[in-house]
Amino acid sequence: MEEMNLEKEMTVHCGKVTDSMEMLESLCREEAEKLLATLDVPEGRQVEVPFWTKDFPELIAVGKFSRDKSGKVIYELDFSESTL
């Protein structure tokens, strides 16, 4: 079975460029929470997932998913790279 490169294949699309930044942040958090249930992050690795607007593609944030010391998948959303 071929190993999937999650960082190149996974993206999330939510909201519109006309939405407020607060609304977009909330939508990104909701989508990141959904990903927690399905994303398998290899031990000791970090998977970065870009969050884009649905209509005109603008970068909202980059989600950084990793495992904590107990093995639970956690995330951090980095809005500093936003193009909005």
DSSP file (Angstrom, degrees, kcal/mol; ACC not computed):
  #  RESIDUE AA STRUCTURE BP1 BP2  ACC     N-H-->O    O-->H-N    N-H-->O    O-->H-N    TCO  KAPPA ALPHA  PHI   PSI    X-CA   Y-CA   Z-CA
    1    1 A M              0   0    0      0, 0.0     2,-0.2     0, 0.0     0, 0.0   0.000 360.0 360.0 360.0 133.2    0.0    0.0    0.0
    2    2 A E        -     0   0    0      1,-0.1     2,-0.4     0, 0.0     0, 0.0  -0.531 360.0-118.9 -76.4 136.5    1.4    3.4   -1.0
    3    3 A E        -     0   0    0     -2,-0.2     2,-0.4     1,-0.1    -1,-0.1  -0.601  26.4-131.6 -77.4 130.2    1.9    5.8    1.9
    4    4 A M        -     0   0    0     -2,-0.4     2,-1.2     1,-0.1     3,-0.1  -0.650   6.6-135.9 -84.5 135.0   -0.2    9.0    1.6
    5    5 A N    >>  -     0   0    0     -2,-0.4     4,-1.6     1,-0.2     3,-1.2  -0.756  21.9-172.5 -89.2  94.0    1.6   12.3    2.0
    6    6 A L  H 3> S+     0   0    0     -2,-1.2     4,-2.2     1,-0.3    -1,-0.2   0.843  78.1  60.5 -58.2 -37.9   -1.0   14.0    4.2
    7    7 A E  H 34 S+     0   0    0      1,-0.2    -1,-0.3     2,-0.2    -2,-0.1   0.782 112.6  37.2 -64.8 -26.9    0.7   17.4    4.1
    8    8 A K  H <4 S+     0   0    0     -3,-1.2    -1,-0.2     1,-0.1    -2,-0.2   0.718 122.8  40.6 -95.3 -23.4    0.4   17.6    0.3
    9    9 A E  H  < S+     0   0    0     -4,-1.6     2,-0.5     1,-0.0    -2,-0.2   0.679  96.7  79.1-102.3 -19.9   -3.1   16.0   -0.1
   10   10 A M     <  +     0   0    0     -4,-2.2     2,-0.3    -5,-0.2    -1,-0.0  -0.806  47.1 152.0-102.4 127.1   -5.2   17.4    2.7
   11   11 A T        -     0   0    0     -2,-0.5     2,-0.4    38,-0.2    40,-0.2  -0.963  29.8-141.2-141.0 158.7   -6.7   20.8    2.7
   12   12 A V  E     -a   51   0A   0     38,-2.4    40,-3.4    -2,-0.3     2,-0.5  -0.977   9.6-162.3-123.3 136.9   -9.8   22.3    4.3
   13   13 A H  E     +a   52   0A   0     -2,-0.4     2,-0.3    38,-0.2    40,-0.2  -0.981  25.0 146.6-120.2 125.5  -12.2   24.8    2.7
   14   14 A C        +     0   0    0     38,-2.6    40,-0.1    -2,-0.5    14,-0.1  -0.991  41.7   3.5-155.1 149.8  -14.6   26.8    4.8
   15   15 A G  S    S-     0   0    0     -2,-0.3    39,-2.9    38,-0.2    40,-0.6   0.046  73.0 -88.8  69.8-179.1  -16.2   30.3    4.8
   16   16 A K    >   -     0   0    0     37,-0.2     3,-1.7    38,-0.2     8,-0.1  -0.878  28.5-110.5-128.8 159.8  -15.9   33.1    2.3
   17   17 A V  T 3  S+     0   0    0     -2,-0.3     7,-0.1     1,-0.3    -1,-0.0   0.746 117.7  59.1 -63.2 -22.0  -13.6   36.0    1.9
   18   18 A T  T 3  S+     0   0    0      2,-0.0    -1,-0.3     0, 0.0     2,-0.1   0.560  84.6 102.0 -84.6  -8.0  -16.4   38.4    2.9
   19   19 A D  S <  S-     0   0    0     -3,-1.7     2,-0.0     1,-0.1     0, 0.0  -0.403  83.7-101.1 -70.8 152.1  -16.8   36.7    6.3
   20   20 A S     >  -     0   0    0      1,-0.1     4,-2.4    -2,-0.1     5,-0.2  -0.328  27.4-115.2 -68.6 157.3  -15.3   38.4    9.3
   21   21 A M  H  > S+     0   0    0      1,-0.2     4,-2.6     2,-0.2     5,-0.2   0.870 118.2  55.8 -62.3 -35.9  -12.0   37.1   10.7
   22   22 A E  H  > S+     0   0    0      2,-0.2     4,-2.0     1,-0.2    -1,-0.2   0.912 108.7  47.2 -61.7 -42.7  -13.8   36.0   13.9
   23   23 A M  H  > S+     0   0    0      2,-0.2     4,-2.5     1,-0.2    -2,-0.2   0.918 112.6  49.1 -64.9 -43.9  -16.2   34.0   11.8
   24   24 A L  H  X S+     0   0    0     -4,-2.4     4,-2.5     1,-0.2    -2,-0.2   0.896 109.7  51.4 -64.1 -40.2  -13.4   32.4    9.8
   25   25 A E  H  X S+     0   0    0     -4,-2.6     4,-2.2     2,-0.2    -1,-0.2   0.915 110.9  48.9 -61.9 -42.3  -11.5   31.5   13.0
   26   26 A S  H  X S+     0   0    0     -4,-2.0     4,-2.2     2,-0.2    -2,-0.2   0.918 111.5  48.8 -63.4 -44.4  -14.6   29.9   14.4
   27   27 A L  H  X S+     0   0    0     -4,-2.5     4,-2.3     1,-0.2    -2,-0.2   0.893 110.3  51.8 -63.0 -40.0  -15.2   27.9   11.3
   28   28 A C  H  X S+     0   0    0     -4,-2.5     4,-2.6     2,-0.2    -1,-0.2   0.907 108.8  50.4 -63.2 -41.8  -11.5   26.7   11.2
   29   29 A R  H  X S+     0   0    0     -4,-2.2     4,-2.3     2,-0.2    -2,-0.2   0.913 109.9  50.6 -62.7 -42.3  -11.8   25.6   14.8
   30   30 A E  H  X S+     0   0    0     -4,-2.2     4,-1.7     1,-0.2    -2,-0.2   0.931 113.2  45.3 -60.4 -46.0  -14.9   23.6   14.0
   31   31 A E  H  X S+     0   0    0     -4,-2.3     4,-2.0     1,-0.2    -2,-0.2   0.876 111.0  52.9 -67.0 -37.5  -13.3   21.9   11.0
   32   32 A A  H  X S+     0   0    0     -4,-2.6     4,-1.6     1,-0.2    -1,-0.2   0.895 106.7  53.2 -64.2 -39.7  -10.1   21.2   13.0
   33   33 A E  H  X S+     0   0    0     -4,-2.3     4,-0.7     1,-0.2    -1,-0.2   0.891 108.1  50.6 -62.4 -39.2  -12.2   19.5   15.7
   34   34 A K  H >X S+     0   0    0     -4,-1.7     3,-0.8     1,-0.2     4,-0.5   0.897 107.7  53.9 -63.6 -40.2  -13.7   17.3   13.0
   35   35 A L  H >X S+     0   0    0     -4,-2.0     4,-3.0     1,-0.2     3,-1.2   0.838  94.9  68.9 -64.5 -32.1  -10.3   16.4   11.7
   36   36 A L  H 3< S+     0   0    0     -4,-1.6    -1,-0.2     1,-0.3    -2,-0.2   0.855  97.7  52.3 -55.1 -35.3   -9.2   15.3   15.2
   37   37 A A  H << S+     0   0    0     -3,-0.8    -1,-0.3    -4,-0.7    -2,-0.2   0.721 122.9  26.4 -74.5 -21.0  -11.5   12.3   15.0
   38   38 A T  H << S+     0   0    0     -3,-1.2     2,-0.4    -4,-0.5    -2,-0.2   0.637  93.5  99.9-117.7 -18.9  -10.2   11.1   11.6
   39   39 A L     <  -     0   0    0     -4,-3.0     2,-0.8    -5,-0.1    34,-0.1  -0.576  52.4-158.2 -80.9 127.1   -6.6   12.3   11.3
   40   40 A D        -     0   0    0     -2,-0.4    -1,-0.0    33,-0.0    -3,-0.0  -0.887  11.1-168.9-105.5 105.3   -3.9    9.7   12.1
   41   41 A V        -     0   0    0     -2,-0.8     3,-0.1    25,-0.1    25,-0.1  -0.827  23.7-120.6 -96.5 123.5   -0.7   11.6   12.9
   42   42 A P    >   -     0   0    0      0, 0.0     3,-2.0     0, 0.0    25,-0.2  -0.310  40.9 -90.1 -60.8 144.3    2.4    9.4   13.1
   43   43 A E  T 3  S+     0   0    0      1,-0.3     3,-0.1    23,-0.1    23,-0.0  -0.293 112.2  13.2 -55.1 131.7    4.2    9.5   16.5
   44   44 A G  T 3  S+     0   0    0      1,-0.3     2,-0.3    23,-0.1    -1,-0.3   0.540 108.7 104.6  79.1   7.0    6.8   12.2   16.6
   45   45 A R    <   -     0   0    0     -3,-2.0    22,-0.4    -4,-0.0     2,-0.4  -0.778  58.1-143.4-117.8 162.9    5.5   14.0   13.5
   46   46 A Q        -     0   0    0     -2,-0.3     2,-0.5    20,-0.1    20,-0.2  -0.994   9.8-155.1-124.7 132.9    3.5   17.1   12.8
   47   47 A V  E     - B   0  65A   0     18,-2.9    18,-3.1    -2,-0.4     2,-0.5  -0.935   7.8-153.7-109.2 126.2    1.0   17.3   10.0
   48   48 A E  E     - B   0  64A   0     -2,-0.5    16,-0.2    16,-0.2   -38,-0.2  -0.875  10.8-173.3-103.4 129.4    0.3   20.8    8.6
   49   49 A V  E     - B   0  63A   0     14,-2.8    14,-3.4    -2,-0.5     2,-0.2  -0.979  17.5-137.3-123.4 120.0   -3.1   21.3    6.9
   50   50 A P  E     - B   0  62A   0      0, 0.0   -38,-2.4     0, 0.0     2,-0.5  -0.549   9.8-148.9 -77.1 141.9   -4.0   24.6    5.1
   51   51 A F  E     -aB  12  61A   0     10,-3.0     9,-3.4    -2,-0.2    10,-1.3  -0.960  22.8-179.2-111.4 118.6   -7.4   26.1    5.7
   52   52 A W  E     -aB  13  59A   0    -40,-3.4   -38,-2.6    -2,-0.5     7,-0.2  -0.778  31.4-103.8-116.5 156.9   -8.7   28.0    2.7
   53   53 A T        -     0   0    0      5,-1.9   -38,-0.2    -2,-0.3   -37,-0.2  -0.487  28.3-132.4 -73.0 153.9  -11.8   30.0    1.9
   54   54 A K  S    S+     0   0    0    -39,-2.9   -38,-0.2    -2,-0.1    -1,-0.1   0.887  92.6  40.9 -76.7 -40.5  -14.4   28.2   -0.3
   55   55 A D  S    S+     0   0    0    -40,-0.6   -39,-0.1     1,-0.3   -40,-0.0   0.966 128.2  10.8 -77.5 -85.8  -15.2   30.9   -2.8
   56   56 A F  S    S-     0   0    0      1,-0.0     2,-0.7     2,-0.0    -1,-0.3  -0.868  96.2-112.2 -92.4 119.0  -12.0   32.8   -3.8
   57   57 A P        +     0   0    0      0, 0.0     2,-0.4     0, 0.0    -3,-0.1  -0.356  52.5 156.3 -66.8 105.2   -9.1   30.8   -2.4
   58   58 A E        -     0   0    0     -2,-0.7    -5,-1.9    -5,-0.0     2,-0.4  -0.982  45.9-112.8-123.0 138.6   -7.4   32.8    0.3
   59   59 A L  E     +B   52   0A   0     -2,-0.4    24,-2.4    -7,-0.2    25,-0.6  -0.567  33.4 176.0 -73.0 126.2   -5.4   31.2    3.1
   60   60 A I  E     -     0   0A   0     -9,-3.4    22,-0.3     1,-0.4     2,-0.3   0.860  60.1 -34.7 -92.8 -49.3   -7.1   31.6    6.4
   61   61 A A  E     -B   51   0A   0    -10,-1.3   -10,-3.0    20,-0.1     2,-0.5  -0.965  49.2-114.2-162.9 170.4   -4.7   29.5    8.6
   62   62 A V  E     -BC  50  78A   0     16,-1.7    16,-2.7    -2,-0.3     2,-0.5  -0.990  26.8-145.7-119.8 123.2   -2.5   26.5    8.9
   63   63 A G  E     -BC  49  77A   0    -14,-3.4   -14,-2.8    -2,-0.5     2,-0.6  -0.752   8.1-158.2 -88.5 130.7   -3.5   23.8   11.2
   64   64 A K  E     -BC  48  76A   0     12,-3.1    12,-1.2    -2,-0.5     2,-0.4  -0.924  11.7-170.6-114.4 109.3   -0.6   22.0   12.9
   65   65 A F  E     +BC  47  75A   0    -18,-3.1   -18,-2.9    -2,-0.6     2,-0.3  -0.826  18.7 141.7-104.9 134.6   -1.6   18.5   14.1
   66   66 A S  E     - C   0  74A   0      8,-2.1     8,-3.1    -2,-0.4     2,-0.4  -0.873  46.8 -93.9-152.5-177.3    0.6   16.4   16.4
   67   67 A R  E     - C   0  73A   0    -22,-0.4     6,-0.2    -2,-0.3   -23,-0.1  -0.896  30.4-139.5-110.2 140.0    0.4   14.0   19.3
   68   68 A D    >   -     0   0    0      4,-2.6     3,-1.8    -2,-0.4    -1,-0.0  -0.220  43.1 -83.2 -83.5-175.9    0.8   15.0   22.9
   69   69 A K  T 3  S+     0   0    0      1,-0.3    -1,-0.1     2,-0.1    -2,-0.0   0.768 130.8  53.2 -62.3 -26.7    2.7   12.9   25.5
   70   70 A S  T 3  S-     0   0    0      2,-0.1    -1,-0.3     1,-0.0    -3,-0.0   0.519 120.5-107.3 -86.6  -4.6   -0.3   10.7   26.1
   71   71 A G  S <  S+     0   0    0     -3,-1.8     2,-0.2     1,-0.3    -2,-0.1   0.417  72.4 141.0  95.8  -0.9   -0.6   10.0   22.4
   72   72 A K        -     0   0    0      1,-0.1    -4,-2.6    -5,-0.1     2,-0.4  -0.553  56.7-116.4 -77.2 137.8   -3.8   12.1   21.9
   73   73 A V  E     +C   67   0A   0     -2,-0.2     2,-0.3    -6,-0.2    -6,-0.3  -0.613  42.3 175.3 -75.5 128.9   -3.9   14.0   18.6
   74   74 A I  E     -C   66   0A   0     -8,-3.1    -8,-2.1    -2,-0.4     2,-0.3  -0.806  11.6-153.3-126.9 167.9   -3.9   17.8   19.3
   75   75 A Y  E     -C   65   0A   0     -2,-0.3     2,-0.4   -10,-0.2   -10,-0.2  -0.968  11.9-161.1-144.0 161.2   -3.8   20.9   17.0
   76   76 A E  E     -C   64   0A   0    -12,-1.2   -12,-3.1    -2,-0.3     2,-0.6  -0.992  18.2-142.3-136.9 134.8   -2.8   24.5   16.9
   77   77 A L  E     -C   63   0A   0     -2,-0.4     2,-0.8   -14,-0.2   -14,-0.2  -0.889  10.1-157.8-101.5 125.9   -4.2   26.9   14.3
   78   78 A D  E >   +C   62   0A   0    -16,-2.7   -16,-1.7    -2,-0.6     3,-0.6  -0.878  17.4 172.4-106.1 104.5   -1.7   29.5   13.0
   79   79 A F  G >   +     0   0    0     -2,-0.8     3,-1.5   -18,-0.2    -1,-0.1   0.456  60.4  90.4 -88.8  -1.5   -3.4   32.5   11.6
   80   80 A S  G 3  S+     0   0    0      1,-0.3    -1,-0.2   -18,-0.1   -19,-0.1   0.701  83.9  54.9 -69.1 -18.3   -0.2   34.5   11.1
   81   81 A E  G <  S+     0   0    0     -3,-0.6    -1,-0.3   -21,-0.1   -20,-0.1   0.379  79.8 133.3 -94.5   4.0    0.2   33.1    7.6
   82   82 A S    <   -     0   0    0     -3,-1.5   -22,-0.2   -22,-0.3   -21,-0.1  -0.183  47.1-156.6 -57.2 143.3   -3.3   34.3    6.5
   83   83 A T              0   0    0    -24,-2.4    -1,-0.1     1,-0.2   -23,-0.1   0.256 360.0 360.0-102.4  10.3   -3.5   36.1    3.1
   84   84 A L              0   0    0    -25,-0.6    -1,-0.2   -24,-0.1   -24,-0.1   0.451 360.0 360.0 -85.5 360.0   -6.7   37.8    4.1
